[in-house]
Amino acid sequence: MGDGAGAVVGLLLRPWIGQWINRFGPRATWLVGQAGFAFGSIGNLALDDLSPMIYVLRSCLVLGAAIVFASSVTYITQIAPPARRTEAIGLIGAGGFLGMLLGPVLGDIQNF
């Protein structure tokens, strides 16, 4: 249920994410998204029971990720030369996907 609540919040706030990017710029909203993602991640460490706070923190996590994704694609689109734009978007997508694949595996390794 926590994942579903976070996804619904992320979906409902999508129209405003675009407006925030237009108003404040992709770099500033990227930082706000990182802060929301960090708050949701670190806040989950403080939970010791299943309470409504898990929905709030999961929503922060999912919304932060949505803001980061939208801001990063917008930023790359703005700075990449038109002839290399597709390549730049593909690289940032591949880098994020690689991090999502390797991050949990590296986190599970206990004997570093």
C-alpha positions as CSV (number, residue, x, y, z in Angstrom):
1,M,0.0,0.0,0.0
2,G,2.9,2.4,0.8
3,D,4.2,2.1,-2.8
4,G,0.8,2.7,-4.2
5,A,0.2,5.8,-2.1
6,G,3.6,7.2,-3.2
7,A,2.9,6.5,-6.8
8,V,-0.5,8.2,-6.6
9,V,1.0,11.3,-5.1
10,G,3.7,11.4,-7.8
11,L,1.1,11.0,-10.5
12,L,-1.2,13.7,-9.1
13,L,1.6,16.2,-8.8
14,R,3.1,15.7,-12.3
15,P,1.4,18.7,-13.8
16,W,2.9,21.0,-11.1
17,I,6.4,19.5,-11.6
18,G,6.5,20.9,-15.1
19,Q,5.3,24.3,-13.8
20,W,8.0,24.3,-11.1
21,I,10.7,23.5,-13.7
22,N,9.5,26.4,-15.9
23,R,9.3,28.8,-13.0
24,F,12.5,27.9,-11.0
25,G,14.6,26.2,-13.7
26,P,15.6,22.6,-14.0
27,R,18.7,22.9,-11.8
28,A,16.9,24.3,-8.8
29,T,14.0,21.8,-9.1
30,W,16.6,19.0,-9.5
31,L,18.0,20.0,-6.1
32,V,14.6,20.1,-4.5
33,G,13.9,16.6,-5.9
34,Q,17.2,15.4,-4.5
35,A,16.3,16.9,-1.1
36,G,12.8,15.2,-1.1
37,F,14.3,11.9,-2.1
38,A,16.9,12.2,0.6
39,F,14.3,13.2,3.2
40,G,12.1,10.2,2.3
41,S,15.1,7.8,2.3
42,I,16.6,9.0,5.6
43,G,13.2,9.3,7.2
44,N,12.5,5.6,6.5
45,L,15.5,4.8,8.7
46,A,13.8,6.5,11.7
47,L,10.6,4.5,11.4
48,D,10.2,1.8,14.0
49,D,6.6,0.8,13.4
50,L,4.0,0.9,10.6
51,S,2.3,4.2,11.0
52,P,0.8,6.8,8.6
53,M,4.3,8.4,8.5
54,I,5.4,5.6,6.1
55,Y,3.0,7.0,3.5
56,V,4.3,10.5,3.9
57,L,7.9,9.4,3.6
58,R,7.3,7.0,0.7
59,S,5.4,9.8,-1.1
60,C,8.5,12.1,-0.6
61,L,10.7,9.4,-2.0
62,V,8.6,8.8,-5.1
63,L,7.9,12.5,-5.7
64,G,11.6,13.4,-5.3
65,A,12.5,10.7,-7.9
66,A,9.8,12.1,-10.3
67,I,11.1,15.6,-9.9
68,V,14.7,14.5,-10.4
69,F,13.8,12.5,-13.5
70,A,11.8,15.4,-15.1
71,S,14.4,18.0,-14.2
72,S,17.4,16.0,-15.4
73,V,15.8,15.3,-18.8
74,T,14.8,19.0,-19.1
75,Y,18.3,20.2,-18.2
76,I,20.0,17.8,-20.6
77,T,17.7,18.8,-23.3
78,Q,18.5,22.5,-22.8
79,I,22.3,22.2,-22.7
80,A,22.9,19.5,-25.3
81,P,23.5,20.6,-28.9
82,P,20.6,19.6,-31.1
83,A,22.6,17.1,-33.1
84,R,23.7,15.3,-29.9
85,R,20.5,15.7,-27.8
86,T,19.2,12.1,-28.2
87,E,22.6,10.7,-27.3
88,A,22.7,12.9,-24.1
89,I,19.2,11.9,-23.0
90,G,20.1,8.2,-23.6
91,L,23.3,8.5,-21.5
92,I,21.6,10.1,-18.6
93,G,18.9,7.4,-18.8
94,A,21.4,4.6,-19.0
95,G,23.4,6.1,-16.1
96,G,20.3,6.3,-13.9
97,F,19.2,2.8,-14.8
98,L,22.7,1.4,-14.1
99,G,22.6,3.0,-10.7
100,M,19.2,1.5,-9.9
101,L,20.5,-1.9,-10.9
102,L,23.8,-1.9,-9.1
103,G,22.9,0.2,-6.0
104,P,20.8,-2.4,-4.2
105,V,23.3,-5.2,-5.1
106,L,26.2,-3.1,-3.7
107,G,24.1,-2.3,-0.6
108,D,23.5,-5.9,0.1
109,I,27.2,-6.8,0.0
110,Q,28.1,-6.9,3.7
111,N,31.8,-7.8,3.6
112,F,33.3,-4.8,1.8
